[in-house]
Amino acid sequence: MDIFKDSPVIVRGGGDLATGVIYRLRVAGVPVLVLETECPLAVRRAVSVCEAVYEGRCRVEDMECRLISSLDEFDPAVVGVLVDPRGDSIAALRPRILIDAIMAKRATGTARGMAPVTIALGPGFSAPEDVLYVIETMRGHSLGRVITKGAAIPDTKRPGVIMGYGIERLLRAPAEGRLVPRKGIGDLVEAGETVGEIAGHPVRANISGVIRGLIHPSVECRYDMKIGDVDPRGVEDYCFTISDKSLSIAGGVMEAISRSAR
């Protein structure tokens, strides 16, 4: 499509839901630049592009991602990850397509005038006032739908239910400080088992399953913040592959881009 000509698609945010979008764009041959913060808070790090901020590079399924320090280092053949939380590079690149995938559940500074095609994932934005398109991110009948007028379903502050477990799946910080992990992503745990500790306080799994996500050990955690996720299905492969939810949302983004190219 001519809409991709001359500049990459810019995606603000590189968490697990953003990564589904980035992956589908790359499979379609689209160059992508991801803008991230200095300290990403993603817990599903094995399937999050933002892990490159910590490791310098990462691989999500068959997609290569690399941290760059300036726009001069961007290589269209690889997903570039740039620490630019304010989005200063947006004005410099003047992209045709800008996607807000920060998933902050509130407006994050992305505005419709920043690019000809602006897309936002989830609540916090209204179309067409804030962005051209909003993509529904709530599980259910409307997941992945393109909203051209109005907003996504408001945040319920509760995770999706898997095998009857919702909020029980989450691991939360019992104190302020850094996580010292005893288990890693992909490890099986039993209910009550210690996954790690923060400031001497144990972090215990509420249910049995596989650890699908853990926050990076360098993050300074706040009390009660989400720091991990246990999947009761216990399938290790789910920890290292992009989720059905992420790919459904990505399908909505691809539809929105196709609409704008007509």
N, C-alpha and C positions, 0 to 999 in steps of 0.2 A: 504494500500500500504506500502511496506517496506520503501519507501522514507520518511515516517513520523516517522520511528522508532528512538527512543533514544533522539530526540530533538524536541522542538516545531518549528513551522514555525515562523520566525521573520518578523514582518511587521513594517517598518519604517514609522510612521505617523498614526494618528488615527482620521482623519477628516471624513466627511460624505462619500466620495467615498471609502476611505480605509475601512470604517466600513462595506460596502456591501461585500467586499472581506473577511473580518474577519468573518462576519456572515455566509457566505456560507462555509467557512472552518470549523467553529464550528459545523454547522449542519451536516457536514460530519464526525464529531467526531475527528477533528484535533486539537491538542493543539496549542494555539497561544500566542505569547508574542509580545506586541506592544511597540515600542520605541518612546517616545515623547519629546517635549521640555518642559522647565519649565513654558512656557506661551503660550499654543496653541491658534491659531487665528481663529479657526473654528467658523462659525456663525450658522450653522445648528447643534447646540449643542444637541438637543433632539435626534439626530440620529448619534452622533459622540462619539466613544469610548474615545476620548481624554478628554471628560468632567470629567472622573474619576480623572484627574490631579487636578482639582479644588475641586471636591466634595468627593474624597477618593474612591468612588465607583459610578457606574451608571448602568442603565439597558436600553438596546436598544432592543425594542420589547421583546423577551423572553430570551435575551442573557445577562448574568451577567458579569460585568467588574469591576476589582478592581485594585487600585493603589498599587504597591509594592515598597519597598525601596531597595530591593536587589534581586539577582537571587535566593537566598535561600528561599524566600517567594513565589516563583512561584508555583501555583497549576494548574495542567493540566486541571482541571474541570472548571476553570474560566478563562476568558480572563485577562491576567496580563498586566498591563500598567506600564512601567518603564520610569522614566525621564532619558533619555540617548541620548541627541541630537547628540553626536559625534559617537554613535554606538560602544562604547567601549566593550559592552557585546557581540557583535557579535563574536569577536575572542575567548572570553571565552566559549561561547556555541557551537561554530562551527556547525551552523545549516546546514541541508541539503538544505533547501529552504529559501531564503531571498527575500523579496518583498519590493521595494521602492515605497511607496504610499504617499510620502510627497506632491506631486503635486506642486512642486516649479517651474515647467516649465523650469528647468535647472538641470544640474548634481549636486548632493548633496553629493558626496563622496562615493556613492555605486558603487562598481566595481565588475566585473565578477568573480574575484578571491576570493571573500569573501565567496562564497558557491558554491557547485556543480550546484545548480539551482538558477539563479538570474533573477528576473522579475521586470520590472519598469512600472509604469503607466504614460502614457502621454508623452508629448514632453520633450526634454532635454537629452534623451538617444538614442543610436543607437545600434541595434542588428546586429551581435553578438559581436561587439567590446566592448561596455560598459557593457551590460548585455546579458544574453542568449535570453530573450524574452522581447519585448515591447508590451504593450496593448494599443490599440487606445481608447482615452477617449473623442474624439470629437463626439458630437451628429451627427447622420446621418447614411448613409449606412454602414459605417465601424466601428461603435461603438462596442467595445468589441472584435474586431478581434485581433488575435495573430500575431505579426510581428516578423519574424525570420531574416529578412534582411532589415535594414533601420530604419527609425524613425517614430514616430507618427506625425500627422498633427500639424504644428506649432501653438502656442497659438495665437488666434485672439484678446485676451483681451476684448472680448465681451461675455456676458452670453447668454445662449440659449434662444430662443424666446418661450414664453408661451402666448397663446391667443393674439399674436401680440405685446407683450411687451418683450423687451430685457433688455437693459441697464437701462430702466425706473424702473425695479424691484428692483434695488440695493439701499441700504441705505449707504451713505458715510459720513465720519466724517467731520463736518463743521469746526473743529478746533482741536488742539492737546489737549489731556486729556482723562479722563475716561468717559464712557457712564453712564449717570444716566437715567435708563429706566423709562418710564411712561406706557409702554405697555410690554407685554411678548409674548413669542413664543406661537402661537395658537390664539392670539387675532385678531379680525377683525379691520381694519382701513379704513378710507376714504381718498381719495386723498387730500393732504394738511394737514392732521391731524398730530399732534406732537407725535412722537413715544418715544422720550427722548430728552436729551440735553447733550452737551459736553461743558464744560467751559462757561456755560450760553448761548450757541448757540443752537437753536432748531434743532432737527433732524426730518424732515417731510417726510411722505410717498409721493412718486410721483404719485402713483396709488392706487386705492382701492383694497383690498384683505385681505389675512390673513398673519400675520407675521410668516414666515417660519423659520427665523433665526435671532438671535441677538448675537453680540459678548459678551463675558463675561465681567461684569462690572469692573473687576479688571485689564483689559488690558489697557495699556497706548497707546491710539490710535494716529496715525499720521494723519495729515491733508489729507483728501480725500481718506483714506483707506476704503476698504469695511468693513462695520460693521453690515450689515443686509440684509435681502431679504424679499420682499413682493410677495406672490403668488396670481396672479389675479383670480385664480380659486376659491379661498375662501373656500377650503375644509380643515377643521381642521385636519383630519386624516393624510393628506399628511405631516404635520409638525412632526409627531411622528412615521412615518413608513419609512423604507429604500426605496429610490427612485428606479424607473425603470432603470435609468442610472447607479446607483451604482451596481445594481444586474446584469446588462448586462456586465459591466466591470468585475465583480466577475466571471461571466461565462467564460470570456476570460482567467482569471487567472487559473481557475480550468482546462480548456483545456490545458493550457501551462504545468501545473503540470502533467497532464495525459500523455502528449507527452514525458515528461522527464522520466517517469516511464516505458516506453516501453522497 
